[in-house]
Amino acid sequence: MKVARELALTVLREWGMSRMAGDIELVVSELVTNALRHAGGYLAGSSGYENVIQLSVLRRGGEVVCAVRDGSAQLPARREPDFMAETGRGLHLVSCFSRTWGAVPTIPDGKFVWALFT
């Protein structure tokens, strides 16, 4: 997750959008964690693994979209967080720190889970 956060922060700096860094860093960390936990993936650049996780950071004007792709067709579902549990708050945090988020299935399998920032 550290590599994913650093990549996103580097891109934001190059775009002159460092003011978004804190929120995007947290959300990227949550999306990558979810992909690793629920899809059993590994970050792109690692070798020898079947399910590669891909991070994309896209910009249009003042908007930034962070998207994480994994090989699982299972779409995420936000649930009410149990603040006493050790897990289960990731999508709640994504929802709180981004303008909106969603998931899009990919062909032949997998999905992108994305978050929009303005």
Secondary structure, DSSP 8 states (H G I E B T S, - for coil): -HHHHHHHHHHHHHTT-GGGHHHHHHHHHHHHHHHHHHH--EETT-SS-SSEEEEEEEEETTEEEEEEEES-----------TTSSSS-HHHHHHHHSSEEEEEE-SSS-EEEEEEE-
